[in-house]
Amino acid sequence: MRLHACAVYSTDEGEIEPFMSSPTLLTPRQAAEKLGMSYPALKHWILAGRIRTVKTPGGHHRVPADALEEFLPSSGASAGSARISGRNQLLGAVAEIAVEGLLAKVVLSVGNQRVTAIITADAIRELGLRPGDAAVALIKATEVMIARP
């Protein structure tokens, strides 16, 4: 008699499914890297239920590769593809561009949030940015300000 071992995992809804028939599963670190975000930030998303995960028999979270699709633009660009050392990168889509003189305002839509940056008009031309294009916002700050909404 020959036995075959097959691991199982449970979904967040409590369903048990065979591990071998599962979609490609990523560790939270791998998923965070693909999304261009920090591991602690992704763990907050997981614990808040913002991103779909499955649990291994040992209770560890795994992120199905297809669960990342809603957070990535369809163009295939990925955060970090510009090979920069900054870790605070937000991948989004250009929602608005306003050029006035030497400066330009660029608004990126990142999930349900918007990030605004003022860059040079030359940078807009060099990057070839247009509304709807995928772009990465690199956050490099030495200060954080708090304001009332």
Secondary structure, DSSP 8 states (H G I E B T S, - for coil): -------EEEETTS-EEESTTS--EE-HHHHHHHHTS-HHHHHHHHHHTSS--EE-TTS-EEEEGGGGGGGS-TT---TTTT--S-S-EEEEEEEEEEEETTEEEEEEEETTEEEEEEEEHHHHHHHT--TT-EEEEE---S-------
